[in-house]
């Protein structure tokens, strides 16, 4: 009887695993990269409307920039980006080493990449190597960023 239960349990697990929806990883990865590209475009063009489309508007989200304390909720994040847009000009971001991982469920992803960030602050050039980690969630409207963490990479020399 125990042997039959083990066999039945094994068959149930195999059948359940086979019921998982198939995820088109290439298509989802491409869609996620579009969101991250649009994030960069929104920063470079100071386009707060586009920024709002790629970011979740959750009041409980927490994000980390390169220097400020934690950014709590969408209203605080939007204000910070508006202030950044007012302080910086000629922003350019070159992303590289983009690694996308999609959860087996297909509705969460995490991404890491490295940025070369350049911008003018008044008459001063700011050039910063930034390490980024992103968490995205697939919602009814598509992929949105629900969390990011950015840090400044150590500068050698």
Secondary structure, DSSP 8 states (H G I E B T S, - for coil): -HHHHHHHHHHHHHHHHHTS----HHHHHHHHHHHHHHHHHHHHTT-HHHHHHHB---TT-EEB-SSSS-EEHHHHHHHHHHHHHHH-EEEEEEEEEEEEEE-TTSSEEEEEEEEEEEEEETTEEEEEEEEEEEEEEEETTEEEEEEEEEEE-----
